[in-house]
Amino acid sequence: MTTVRPKEWTYEEFMALPEGGPLRYEVIDGGLTMTPAPNTRHQKISGNLFAAIHSLSRQQSSG
């Protein structure tokens, strides 16, 4: 993560940031951080983990 500038960001400033693109913006403790969006490999792994856990929970009748 990269902190863009050492000032406290307001809600209005955060909402003015562009949506989409290669970076995800978050305000944590007043500081703006930018992280790359998940790539295709990450999404496939997450989907496979979800499918395995979902299948197991259905077999065990647990939620």
MOCORQUI-V82860 format. One record per backbone hydrogen bond with DSSP energy under -0.5 kcal/mol. CO is the residue of the C=O (numbers start at 1). NH is the residue of the N-H. If there is no record, write none. Layout:
co:CO nh:NH
co:CO nh:NH
This chain:
co:2 nh:4
co:2 nh:34
co:5 nh:7
co:10 nh:14
co:11 nh:15
co:12 nh:16
co:14 nh:17
co:22 nh:37
co:24 nh:35
co:26 nh:28
co:26 nh:33
co:28 nh:31
co:30 nh:9
co:31 nh:28
co:32 nh:4
co:33 nh:26
co:34 nh:2
co:35 nh:24
co:39 nh:43
co:40 nh:44
co:41 nh:45
co:42 nh:46
co:43 nh:47
co:44 nh:48
co:45 nh:49
co:46 nh:50
co:47 nh:51
co:48 nh:52
co:49 nh:53
co:50 nh:54
co:51 nh:55
co:52 nh:56
co:53 nh:57
co:54 nh:58
co:55 nh:59
co:56 nh:60
co:57 nh:62
co:58 nh:61
